[in-house]
Amino acid sequence: MKQFVDEVEIRVQAGRGGNGCVAFRREKYVPRGGPAGGDGGGGGSVVVEADQRLRTLLDLRSMNLVKAASGQPGKSKQMNGRGGEDRVIRLPVGTVVIDTDSGEILVDLVEPGQRAVVAQGGDGGRGNMHFRTSTNRAPRKAEEGWAGEERSLGLELKLMADVGLLGFPNVGKSTFIRRASRARPKVASYPFTTLVPHLGVCELSDLRSFIIADIPGLVEGASEGAGLGHRFLRHLERTSVLLHLLDPTQVEIGSAIDAFDSLNRELTAYSERLAELPQVVAVNKIDLPDVRALIPEIEESLATRGVSLFGVSAATGEGVGDLLEVLFRRVCSQDSPGKSAGKGTPHFW
């Protein structure tokens, strides 16, 4: 499996236009042929294209400069030069392309096959046939080609998912996504076994499905750089629902309610919009008697916050099917760029 890279900076340079040509028509029996220099070809542009087969920006990390081809110079007999070929950069769906000098978002690639020009090729120069006048019948003037655009680009990958999976380290997120989908993230009994985001397709009956994203576990102070920091939270920005997984056995972080409040503070510190997303909260590991006994107390505390609680066991599968049904209904009721639009509609991943 390729290394997961979700941030890259590159420089792109479009091709220069070809120079115009100075030439004259020279044919037998045509003593006054006049200027016949053609135009230079336009320079190639740098184009980005969303490719659904890609999952990481790793291949671009070693590219310092991406250049398009320059146009060919004009020729005699009023023939224009060949235009330079465009250079196409293929990126994963969900990549945001930013001009690092101005901070402007040039394009947000949210659909497979979506294309955009990020550096326009230069125009070709005009040949001398354009400069003939009534007083200058034999101009020896032609234009040089124009330089293409050059830019520094920041590429940020934001995964396209319907549901974002949240929780402190070691609450069972990886086990849950393995149970709910075909994704196979690493599972172990120590914190931070998930170091990169994972996507999983949750398939329900009647060809219904939605996509869930599992990000590395957050800790208190993540917005200030603690643990793995909050750099992976960007992958939740396109989701329409958050699934918050709790584990009451983690006494070192306080009660399950303390964990719930702490993680929501981190969401607010990162993004008000992310903190306002609808949340579904589930207690994991209900196959353990001690956890099951705590559910009424947790449910009562969350009810005062207007939040419903579900109980699941990622290890045994208990309650997982019912929770996925709830998540699917929530996703269909929200507007999301990555939303699976109802029964029978295939998702592009």
C-alpha positions in Angstrom: 0.0 0.0 0.0 1.3 3.4 -0.9 2.2 5.9 1.9 -0.6 8.3 2.6 0.3 11.9 1.7 -2.4 14.6 1.9 -0.4 17.8 1.6 2.1 18.7 -1.2 3.5 22.0 -2.7 4.6 22.1 -6.3 5.5 24.8 -8.9 3.9 24.7 -12.3 5.0 26.5 -15.5 2.9 26.7 -18.6 4.6 26.6 -22.0 5.8 29.6 -23.8 4.2 30.6 -27.1 6.2 30.1 -30.3 7.7 33.1 -32.1 6.1 34.5 -35.2 7.9 33.9 -38.5 9.4 36.5 -41.0 9.1 35.0 -44.5 8.0 36.0 -47.9 6.2 34.2 -50.6 8.5 33.1 -53.4 6.9 31.4 -56.3 7.6 31.3 -60.0 5.6 33.8 -61.9 4.6 35.6 -58.6 7.1 38.5 -58.5 5.3 40.3 -55.7 4.4 37.5 -53.3 4.4 39.6 -50.1 4.9 38.5 -46.5 4.0 34.9 -45.7 5.3 34.3 -42.1 3.0 32.3 -40.0 2.1 32.6 -36.3 3.8 30.8 -33.5 1.9 28.0 -31.8 0.4 28.6 -28.4 2.1 27.2 -25.3 0.7 24.2 -23.5 -1.3 24.7 -20.3 -0.9 22.9 -17.0 -4.2 21.1 -16.2 -5.3 19.3 -13.1 -7.8 16.3 -13.4 -9.6 14.4 -10.7 -8.8 10.6 -11.0 -10.9 8.3 -8.8 -8.2 5.6 -8.9 -5.8 7.7 -6.8 -5.9 7.9 -3.0 -2.8 9.9 -2.1 -0.6 12.7 -3.3 2.6 10.7 -2.8 3.6 10.7 -6.5 3.7 14.5 -6.5 6.0 14.9 -3.5 9.1 14.5 -5.6 8.0 16.9 -8.3 9.6 20.3 -7.8 8.5 21.8 -11.1 5.8 20.6 -13.6 6.2 22.1 -17.0 4.0 22.1 -20.1 5.5 22.1 -23.6 6.2 25.3 -25.5 4.7 26.1 -28.9 6.6 25.8 -32.1 7.6 28.9 -34.1 5.7 29.9 -37.2 6.8 28.8 -40.6 6.8 30.2 -44.1 3.9 29.9 -46.5 1.6 31.3 -43.8 1.9 28.1 -41.8 1.4 28.4 -38.0 3.5 26.6 -35.6 2.3 23.5 -33.7 0.8 24.3 -30.3 2.5 22.8 -27.2 0.9 19.9 -25.5 -0.9 20.4 -22.2 0.6 18.8 -19.1 -2.1 17.0 -17.1 -1.6 16.4 -13.4 -3.9 13.7 -12.1 -5.0 14.1 -8.5 -7.3 12.2 -6.1 -10.9 13.2 -6.0 -11.3 15.7 -3.1 -8.1 17.6 -3.7 -8.2 21.4 -3.2 -5.7 23.4 -5.4 -4.6 26.6 -3.8 -2.4 29.4 -5.2 0.1 29.7 -2.4 1.1 33.3 -3.2 -2.4 34.7 -3.1 -4.1 32.1 -1.0 -6.8 31.8 -3.6 -8.6 28.5 -4.1 -8.2 27.8 -7.8 -10.3 24.6 -7.9 -11.9 22.0 -5.6 -11.9 18.7 -7.4 -15.0 17.0 -6.1 -16.1 14.9 -9.1 -14.3 12.2 -11.0 -12.9 13.5 -14.4 -13.3 17.2 -13.3 -10.6 19.3 -15.0 -9.3 22.8 -14.5 -6.5 24.9 -16.0 -4.1 26.1 -13.3 -1.5 27.7 -15.5 -2.5 29.1 -18.9 -0.1 28.6 -21.8 1.3 31.7 -23.5 0.0 32.9 -26.9 2.1 32.5 -30.0 3.6 35.6 -31.6 2.2 36.9 -34.9 4.1 36.4 -38.1 5.0 39.2 -40.5 1.9 38.6 -42.7 0.0 40.5 -40.0 2.1 43.7 -40.3 1.7 44.4 -44.0 0.3 47.9 -44.6 -0.2 50.1 -47.6 3.1 51.8 -47.0 5.1 48.8 -45.8 4.5 46.0 -48.3 7.4 43.9 -47.1 7.5 44.0 -43.3 10.4 42.3 -41.6 8.7 42.4 -38.2 7.3 39.5 -36.2 6.3 39.0 -32.6 8.0 36.9 -30.0 5.8 34.3 -28.2 4.4 35.2 -24.8 5.5 33.5 -21.6 3.1 31.0 -20.0 1.8 31.4 -16.4 4.0 30.2 -13.6 2.5 29.5 -10.1 3.3 27.8 -6.8 0.4 25.5 -5.8 -0.6 24.0 -2.5 -2.4 20.7 -2.9 -4.6 19.6 0.1 -6.5 16.3 0.0 -9.8 16.2 1.8 -11.4 12.7 1.7 -14.8 12.4 0.2 -17.0 10.7 2.8 -20.5 10.8 4.1 -19.8 9.9 7.7 -16.8 10.9 9.8 -15.8 8.6 12.7 -14.5 10.3 15.8 -13.2 9.2 19.1 -10.2 9.2 21.5 -7.4 6.7 20.8 -8.2 3.1 21.4 -12.0 3.4 21.6 -12.4 0.8 18.9 -12.8 3.0 15.8 -10.6 0.7 13.6 -12.5 -2.4 14.8 -15.8 -0.7 14.1 -14.9 0.3 10.5 -13.6 -3.3 9.9 -17.0 -4.6 11.1 -19.1 -2.1 9.2 -17.2 -2.2 5.9 -14.5 -4.0 4.0 -11.8 -1.5 5.1 -8.9 -3.2 6.9 -7.1 -0.7 9.1 -4.6 -2.0 11.6 -6.1 -3.1 14.9 -4.0 -3.3 18.1 -4.4 -2.9 21.9 -2.4 0.3 22.1 -3.2 3.9 21.2 -2.6 5.5 17.8 -2.6 2.3 15.8 -4.4 4.4 13.1 -1.8 6.9 11.8 -3.6 7.8 8.5 -7.3 8.2 7.6 -9.1 5.2 6.2 -12.2 5.0 4.0 -14.8 2.3 4.1 -17.9 1.6 2.1 -20.8 0.5 4.4 -23.2 -1.6 2.4 -26.8 -2.1 3.5 -29.6 -4.0 2.0 -31.3 -3.0 -1.3 -28.0 -1.8 -2.8 -27.8 1.1 -0.3 -24.4 2.3 0.8 -22.5 5.2 2.3 -18.9 6.0 2.9 -17.3 6.4 6.3 -14.0 8.0 7.1 -11.9 6.9 10.1 -9.3 9.4 11.2 -6.5 8.9 13.8 -7.7 9.3 17.4 -7.8 12.8 18.9 -6.6 13.7 22.3 -7.3 16.7 24.5 -5.2 19.6 23.2 -5.1 18.3 19.6 -6.0 21.8 18.3 -2.7 23.0 19.8 -0.7 20.1 18.4 -1.0 17.4 21.1 -0.8 13.8 19.9 -1.1 13.7 16.2 -2.6 17.2 16.2 -5.7 18.1 14.2 -4.2 18.0 10.7 -6.4 15.0 9.8 -9.6 16.9 10.8 -9.7 18.4 7.3 -10.8 14.9 6.1 -14.1 15.4 8.0 -15.0 18.7 6.4 -16.9 17.2 3.5 -18.9 14.8 5.7 -22.6 15.4 6.6 -22.7 13.4 9.8 -20.2 12.6 12.6 -20.3 9.3 14.4 -18.8 9.8 17.9 -17.6 6.5 19.4 -17.2 6.4 23.2 -15.5 3.8 25.4 -16.4 4.1 29.1 -13.6 1.8 30.2 -11.0 4.5 29.5 -10.9 5.9 33.0 -7.7 7.8 32.3 -9.7 10.4 30.3 -12.5 10.6 32.8 -16.1 9.6 32.2 -17.6 9.0 28.8 -19.3 12.4 29.1 -16.0 14.0 29.8 -14.6 12.5 26.7 -17.6 13.6 24.7 -17.3 17.2 25.9 -13.5 17.3 25.5 -13.6 16.1 21.9 -16.3 18.6 21.0 -14.2 21.4 22.4 -11.4 20.3 20.0 -13.9 20.3 17.1 -14.9 23.8 17.9 -11.3 25.0 18.2 -10.7 23.7 14.7 -13.8 24.7 12.9 -17.2 26.1 13.9 -18.7 24.5 10.9 -17.4 21.0 11.9 -18.6 21.4 15.4 -22.1 22.2 14.1 -22.4 19.0 12.1 -25.1 16.5 13.3 -23.6 13.9 15.6 -24.6 10.3 16.3 -23.1 9.0 19.5 -22.5 5.3 20.2 -21.0 3.5 23.2 -18.7 0.7 22.1 -17.9 -2.6 23.8 -21.4 -3.2 25.2 -20.4 -6.9 25.1 -18.6 -6.1 28.4 -21.0 -6.2 31.5 -19.3 -3.2 33.1 -19.9 -1.1 30.0 -23.5 -2.2 29.6 -24.2 -1.2 33.2 -23.1 2.4 32.5 -25.3 3.0 29.5 -28.4 4.3 31.4 -26.2 6.9 33.2 -24.5 8.0 29.9 -27.8 8.1 28.1 -29.3 10.4 30.7 -26.4 12.8 30.6 -26.5 13.0 26.8 -30.2 13.5 26.8 -29.7 16.8 28.6 -27.5 17.9 25.6 -30.2 16.8 23.1 -28.1 13.8 21.9 -29.4 10.2 21.5 -27.2 7.3 22.4 -26.7 3.9 20.7 -25.0 0.9 22.0 -22.7 -1.3 19.8 -20.1 -3.9 20.1 -17.6 -3.7 17.2 -16.0 -6.9 18.4 -19.2 -9.0 18.2 -21.3 -6.9 15.7 -24.2 -6.3 18.2 -26.1 -3.2 17.3 -23.8 -2.3 14.4 -26.5 -3.0 11.7 -29.1 -0.8 13.4 -26.6 2.0 13.8 -25.7 1.9 10.1 -29.4 2.2 9.2 -29.6 5.3 11.4 -26.4 6.8 9.8 -27.8 6.1 6.3 -31.0 8.0 7.1 -29.1 10.9 8.6 -26.8 11.1 5.5 -29.8 11.1 3.1 -31.4 13.9 5.0 -28.3 16.1 4.8 -26.6 17.9 1.8 -23.1 16.5 1.4 -20.7 16.5 -1.6 -20.0 12.9 -0.9 -23.5 11.8 -0.2 -24.9 8.6 -1.6 -28.1 9.9 -3.0 -30.6 7.3 -1.9 -31.5 3.7 -2.7 -29.6 2.1 -5.6 -27.4 5.1 -6.4 -23.7 3.9 -6.6 -21.1 6.1 -5.0 -18.1 7.1 -7.2 -15.5 5.6 -4.9 
